[in-house]
Amino acid sequence: MTVRNLFLIGLFGICSSSEESKNQQLLDRIEALERTQTELMHVVERLSKSDSCAKALSAKCNGIDLTHLNKRLEVNPTTPVAFSAYINHSVDKLVHGAVIPFERVTMNEGNAFNGGTGIFTCPKSGLYLFMWNVMVDQGHQTQISFVVNGATRRWSYAVATAINAGYQNAANHDIVRLNEGDKVWVADDYASGEIHPHHTTFSGVLLSQ
């Protein structure tokens, strides 16, 4: 075999090896592109499903009163409802049927009691327990009414005469089933003297729904 033939054989081997390397690189690139294409198809599929869900949710929400919905979410079934309050100054000269304000609020779970007005607004329907106590001084008397939506349900009465010298309490309680939005308060039907602070209290709690 001549030197020329050996040279041609070597050159052919080098070219073949270089060509195989290029072919392998091309195959690797094709496989990488195929993997990328598959991943992109999965992404598009997920986005399509998300868009469908969003459209379905939007269709379901169409027409819903979002203000009312947000209000209901603020007081969910697990949120407790309870309040306790008392007056921190003497109160007198109340007109017949006047709502007694209980401006010192010590507990207000559910934010349903307004101490300034003395009115509890039911945040969610259920069975409630209410308790109240009004103290009057010696020589005077008082009659207290427990009111739901303008109608009296219970009364309490106290007479502090010279015989039983000292302060007397007009106390009572009631269990009532309320609907959302119902209003509850304690009113003064008649008081011949001052209603004393600190010992005059009003409390309520949601027992069950």
C-alpha positions in Angstrom: 0.0 0.0 0.0 1.4 3.3 -1.0 1.8 6.4 1.2 -0.8 8.1 -0.8 -3.4 5.4 -0.1 -2.6 5.5 3.6 -3.0 9.2 3.6 -6.4 8.9 1.9 -7.6 6.3 4.4 -6.6 8.4 7.4 -8.3 11.5 5.9 -11.5 9.5 5.3 -11.5 8.3 9.0 -11.0 11.8 10.3 -13.9 13.1 8.1 -16.1 10.2 9.2 -15.4 10.8 12.9 -16.1 14.6 12.5 -19.3 13.9 10.6 -20.5 11.4 13.3 -19.8 14.0 16.0 -21.8 16.7 14.1 -24.7 14.2 13.6 -24.7 13.4 17.3 -24.8 17.1 18.3 -27.7 17.6 15.9 -29.6 14.6 17.4 -29.0 16.0 20.9 -30.4 19.4 19.9 -33.5 17.8 18.3 -34.2 15.9 21.5 -33.8 19.0 23.6 -36.2 20.9 21.3 -38.7 18.0 21.6 -38.5 18.1 25.4 -39.0 21.9 25.4 -42.0 21.5 23.1 -43.6 18.9 25.4 -43.0 21.2 28.5 -44.6 24.1 26.6 -47.6 22.0 25.7 -48.1 21.1 29.4 -47.8 24.8 30.4 -50.4 25.8 27.7 -52.7 23.0 29.0 -52.5 24.2 32.6 -53.1 27.8 31.6 -56.1 26.7 29.6 -57.6 24.9 32.6 -56.9 27.9 34.8 -58.6 30.2 32.4 -61.6 27.9 32.2 -61.8 27.8 36.0 -61.6 31.6 36.2 -64.4 31.9 33.7 -66.6 29.4 35.5 -66.0 31.2 38.9 -66.8 34.5 37.3 -70.0 33.1 35.9 -71.0 31.8 39.3 -70.2 35.1 41.0 -72.2 37.1 38.5 -75.1 38.7 40.2 -74.0 37.9 43.8 -74.3 40.8 46.2 -70.6 41.1 47.2 -71.3 43.6 49.9 -73.7 41.2 51.7 -71.2 38.3 51.1 -68.4 40.2 52.7 -70.5 41.2 55.6 -71.4 37.5 56.2 -67.8 36.5 55.9 -66.9 38.9 58.7 -69.0 36.9 61.1 -68.5 33.2 60.2 -70.0 30.3 62.1 -66.9 30.0 64.3 -66.8 33.6 65.4 -68.1 34.0 69.0 -70.7 36.6 69.8 -70.7 38.0 73.3 -70.7 41.4 75.0 -70.5 42.8 78.5 -70.9 46.5 79.5 -71.7 48.8 82.3 -72.3 52.5 82.9 -69.5 54.5 84.5 -71.5 57.5 85.7 -74.8 58.1 87.4 -77.8 58.4 85.2 -81.0 60.2 86.1 -84.0 62.1 84.6 -84.5 59.5 81.9 -87.7 59.8 80.0 -90.1 56.8 79.9 -88.9 54.1 77.6 -85.4 55.7 77.1 -82.7 53.3 76.2 -80.0 53.0 78.9 -76.6 53.6 77.4 -73.8 51.3 78.6 -70.7 53.2 77.4 -68.1 51.2 79.2 -67.8 48.0 77.1 -65.5 45.4 78.6 -66.2 42.7 76.0 -67.5 42.9 72.4 -66.8 39.7 70.5 -68.4 40.0 67.1 -68.6 43.8 67.4 -72.4 43.7 67.7 -73.0 45.9 70.7 -72.9 49.7 70.5 -72.1 51.1 74.0 -73.0 54.7 72.9 -76.6 53.8 72.0 -76.9 50.8 74.3 -78.3 48.7 71.4 -77.2 45.2 70.4 -77.7 44.3 66.8 -77.8 40.6 66.1 -75.0 39.7 63.7 -76.2 36.1 63.0 -79.3 34.1 63.8 -79.3 31.9 66.8 -80.3 31.4 70.5 -79.1 34.2 72.8 -78.9 34.7 76.5 -79.2 38.3 77.9 -78.7 39.5 81.5 -79.1 42.9 83.0 -78.9 44.6 86.4 -79.9 48.2 87.3 -79.1 49.6 90.8 -81.0 52.4 92.5 -80.3 54.1 95.8 -82.3 54.2 99.1 -85.7 55.8 99.0 -86.2 55.3 95.3 -87.5 52.7 92.8 -87.2 51.7 89.2 -88.7 49.5 86.6 -86.6 48.2 83.7 -87.8 46.6 80.5 -85.9 44.2 78.2 -86.8 45.1 74.6 -86.5 43.2 71.3 -87.3 45.1 68.1 -89.4 47.6 70.1 -91.5 44.9 71.9 -91.0 44.4 75.7 -90.2 40.8 76.6 -89.2 41.0 80.3 -89.3 43.4 83.2 -87.3 43.9 86.4 -88.3 46.0 89.4 -86.6 47.3 92.5 -87.8 49.4 95.5 -85.2 50.8 97.9 -87.2 52.1 100.9 -86.0 53.2 104.3 -87.0 49.8 105.7 -84.6 47.9 103.5 -82.1 50.7 103.7 -79.4 50.6 101.0 -79.2 50.1 97.3 -81.5 47.7 95.5 -81.1 45.9 92.1 -83.6 45.4 89.3 -82.1 42.3 87.7 -83.4 39.7 85.3 -82.4 37.6 82.3 -84.0 36.2 79.2 -83.2 33.6 76.5 -84.5 34.6 73.1 -84.1 33.3 69.5 -83.0 36.2 67.2 -82.6 36.7 63.5 -79.8 38.5 61.9 -80.4 42.3 62.2 -82.7 42.1 65.2 -82.1 44.8 67.8 -82.1 44.4 71.6 -81.8 46.9 74.4 -82.6 47.7 78.0 -85.0 50.6 78.7 -86.0 52.6 81.7 -89.8 52.5 82.3 -89.6 54.4 85.5 -86.9 55.6 87.8 -87.5 57.9 90.8 -83.8 58.4 91.5 -80.4 57.9 90.1 -79.2 54.8 88.3 -75.9 54.0 89.9 -72.7 53.3 87.9 -70.5 50.3 87.9 -73.2 48.0 89.3 -75.6 48.7 86.4 -74.7 46.1 83.7 -75.9 44.5 80.5 -74.5 41.3 79.0 -75.4 38.9 76.2 -74.0 35.8 74.5 -74.8 33.6 71.6 -75.6 30.1 72.9 -76.2 28.2 69.7 -77.2 28.6 66.0 
